[in-house]
Amino acid sequence: MKTVIKSEIVDVLKNVGLSSGDSVIVHTSLGKIGYVCGGAQTVIEALIEVVGQNGTIMMPTQSWKNLDPETGVHWDADEADWDTIRKNWPAYDKAITPTNTMGAVAEMFRSWPGTIRSAHPARSVAAWGKYASYLTENHDLSNIFGDDSPIGKLYKLNGKVLLIGVGYDKNTSIHLADVRADYPGKHTCIEHSAVMERGERVWKAYETLFVDGKDFIDIGTAFETVHSVNRIVLGNAEIKMMMQRELVEFSVEWIEKNRK
Ligand SMILES: CC(C)(COP(=O)(O)OP(=O)(O)OC[C@H]1O[C@@H](n2cnc3c(N)ncnc32)[C@H](O)[C@@H]1OP(=O)(O)O)[C@@H](O)C(=O)NCCC(=O)NCCS
C-alpha cells in the first residue's frame, strides 16, 4: 500500500478548497485513506498547517455511550443490568471521556494542545484555533445541534464541511437542518446522561429533538445534484468539501418536502 505523507495531505486539502483562515468541521476515516505516515497526528498537523493560526478546526467528539440503555447504545449489556448502568456510568469529563466511533483522528484531536471540548455529555465537539472558545462554550444539554450550538455557530461563521473518506450519514451539520425544518414527525424525546452537578455525579434527564439521521445519505445525494461539492482523492479515500450554509439550507427544504 502506498504511504501518504503530510505534504501530500496539505496539497490535497488546499486543492479541494481549504484555505488559510477557514473555519471547518472535519469528519474522518483514517483507515479509508490507506497508510498515513504518522497516522492521526499527521492528518491533524496537515489540517492545522492549511488553516493556519487564523483558522479554526472543529470535530465531533461524541460520547454517545453516555446515554440511556433504552436507546440501544449498550448492546453488550443484559437488559437486567440497565439500572446498574444508569447508576454507575461515569459522569462526562471533557478531559477524560473517550469518543465513541468518532475515529482515531477525532480521538487524538480532543486532547491536542490548544483544543477545547464542549460540555455536552453525549454530543460534544472539540475545536482548535481562532474561534475554538466561541464554538465550544455553552453547549446546551437540550439544544444539541440548533442555532446556538457548536454546529449552529459554525453556520454563523460561514464554515466549511470536510468529509474525509466518509459519507453524508456522518455529516453532523445536517442536524442543524433537522432543528430548523418543520415536518410532521418532528418530535422531542427525553435523553439521559451521567454528568457532574455541584461536585456530584447525577443521571440527568433532558429533553431534546429526537436525533435521527437515516435520510442523510439521500439528502447528500440530492444536494450534490444542485450544489457544487469539491472532490479530490487522497490515497484510497475520496474527500469532499462543501459550504455548510448551502448544505443546511438545502437540507431544510429537502426535509420539509420529503420527511413524513
Ligand atoms: C467510524 C469511522 C471512524 C471508522 O473509520 P476507520 O477508518 O475504520 O477508523 P479510524 O478513523 O478510527 O481509523 C482507525 C483505523 O485506521 C487504520 N489505521 C491505523 N493506522 C493507520 C495509519 N497510520 N494510516 C491509515 N490508517 C491507519 C486501522 O485500520 C485502524 O483501525 P483499527 O484501530 O481497528 O486497527 C469512520 O467511518 C467515521 O464515521 N468517521 C467520522 C465520524 C464522525 O465524524 N461522525 C459524526 C457524528 S455521526
The ligand as an SDF file (V2000), in Angstrom:
LIG
                    3D

 48 50  0  0  0  0  0  0  0  0999 V2000
  -16.4980    5.1130   12.1340 C   0  0  0  0  0  0  0  0  0  0  0  0
  -15.2000    5.5480   11.4690 C   0  0  0  0  0  0  0  0  0  0  0  0
  -14.3530    6.3290   12.4540 C   0  0  0  0  0  0  0  0  0  0  0  0
  -14.4790    4.3060   11.0180 C   0  0  0  0  0  0  0  0  0  0  0  0
  -13.3530    4.6640   10.2440 O   0  0  0  0  0  0  0  0  0  0  0  0
  -11.9790    3.8120   10.3540 P   0  0  0  0  0  0  0  0  0  0  0  0
  -11.1040    4.2910    9.2910 O   0  0  0  0  0  0  0  0  0  0  0  0
  -12.3170    2.3800   10.3750 O   0  0  0  0  0  0  0  0  0  0  0  0
  -11.4540    4.1650   11.7910 O   0  0  0  0  0  0  0  0  0  0  0  0
  -10.4740    5.3420   12.2730 P   0  0  0  0  0  0  0  0  0  0  0  0
  -10.7080    6.5930   11.5320 O   0  0  0  0  0  0  0  0  0  0  0  0
  -10.6160    5.3490   13.7290 O   0  0  0  0  0  0  0  0  0  0  0  0
   -9.0630    4.8440   11.9050 O   0  0  0  0  0  0  0  0  0  0  0  0
   -8.5160    3.7030   12.5640 C   0  0  0  0  0  0  0  0  0  0  0  0
   -8.1980    2.6570   11.5540 C   0  0  0  0  0  0  0  0  0  0  0  0
   -7.2720    3.1850   10.6220 O   0  0  0  0  0  0  0  0  0  0  0  0
   -6.3330    2.1870   10.2830 C   0  0  0  0  0  0  0  0  0  0  0  0
   -5.0200    2.7270   10.5680 N   0  0  0  0  0  0  0  0  0  0  0  0
   -4.1850    2.5360   11.6080 C   0  0  0  0  0  0  0  0  0  0  0  0
   -3.0520    3.2390   11.4390 N   0  0  0  0  0  0  0  0  0  0  0  0
   -3.1990    3.8950   10.2900 C   0  0  0  0  0  0  0  0  0  0  0  0
   -2.3720    4.7720    9.5880 C   0  0  0  0  0  0  0  0  0  0  0  0
   -1.1760    5.1400   10.0370 N   0  0  0  0  0  0  0  0  0  0  0  0
   -2.8320    5.2570    8.4200 N   0  0  0  0  0  0  0  0  0  0  0  0
   -4.0250    4.9110    7.9450 C   0  0  0  0  0  0  0  0  0  0  0  0
   -4.8710    4.0650    8.5840 N   0  0  0  0  0  0  0  0  0  0  0  0
   -4.4360    3.5780    9.7420 C   0  0  0  0  0  0  0  0  0  0  0  0
   -6.6540    0.9550   11.0470 C   0  0  0  0  0  0  0  0  0  0  0  0
   -7.4420    0.1300   10.2040 O   0  0  0  0  0  0  0  0  0  0  0  0
   -7.4830    1.4610   12.1700 C   0  0  0  0  0  0  0  0  0  0  0  0
   -8.4550    0.5740   12.5950 O   0  0  0  0  0  0  0  0  0  0  0  0
   -8.1900   -0.2640   13.9320 P   0  0  0  0  0  0  0  0  0  0  0  0
   -7.9400    0.7330   15.0110 O   0  0  0  0  0  0  0  0  0  0  0  0
   -9.4350   -1.0180   14.0830 O   0  0  0  0  0  0  0  0  0  0  0  0
   -6.9920   -1.0740   13.6410 O   0  0  0  0  0  0  0  0  0  0  0  0
  -15.4860    6.4550   10.2410 C   0  0  0  0  0  0  0  0  0  0  0  0
  -16.1800    5.7060    9.2590 O   0  0  0  0  0  0  0  0  0  0  0  0
  -16.3160    7.6560   10.5750 C   0  0  0  0  0  0  0  0  0  0  0  0
  -17.5310    7.5800   10.6000 O   0  0  0  0  0  0  0  0  0  0  0  0
  -15.6740    8.8210   10.8320 N   0  0  0  0  0  0  0  0  0  0  0  0
  -16.3890   10.0750   11.0670 C   0  0  0  0  0  0  0  0  0  0  0  0
  -17.0920   10.0860   12.4160 C   0  0  0  0  0  0  0  0  0  0  0  0
  -17.9440   11.3260   12.5800 C   0  0  0  0  0  0  0  0  0  0  0  0
  -17.4960   12.4460   12.3450 O   0  0  0  0  0  0  0  0  0  0  0  0
  -19.2030   11.1710   12.9620 N   0  0  0  0  0  0  0  0  0  0  0  0
  -20.0760   12.2870   13.0760 C   0  0  0  0  0  0  0  0  0  0  0  0
  -21.1700   12.0480   14.0210 C   0  0  0  0  0  0  0  0  0  0  0  0
  -22.3050   10.8480   13.3950 S   0  0  0  0  0  0  0  0  0  0  0  0
  1  2  1  0
  2  3  1  0
  2  4  1  0
  2 36  1  0
  4  5  1  0
  5  6  1  0
  6  7  2  0
  6  8  1  0
  6  9  1  0
  9 10  1  0
 10 11  2  0
 10 12  1  0
 10 13  1  0
 13 14  1  0
 14 15  1  0
 15 16  1  0
 15 30  1  0
 16 17  1  0
 17 18  1  0
 17 28  1  0
 18 19  1  0
 18 27  1  0
 19 20  2  0
 20 21  1  0
 21 22  1  0
 21 27  2  0
 22 23  1  0
 22 24  2  0
 24 25  1  0
 25 26  2  0
 26 27  1  0
 28 29  1  0
 28 30  1  0
 30 31  1  0
 31 32  1  0
 32 33  2  0
 32 34  1  0
 32 35  1  0
 36 37  1  0
 36 38  1  0
 38 39  2  0
 38 40  1  0
 40 41  1  0
 41 42  1  0
 42 43  1  0
 43 44  2  0
 43 45  1  0
 45 46  1  0
 46 47  1  0
 47 48  1  0
M  END
$$$$
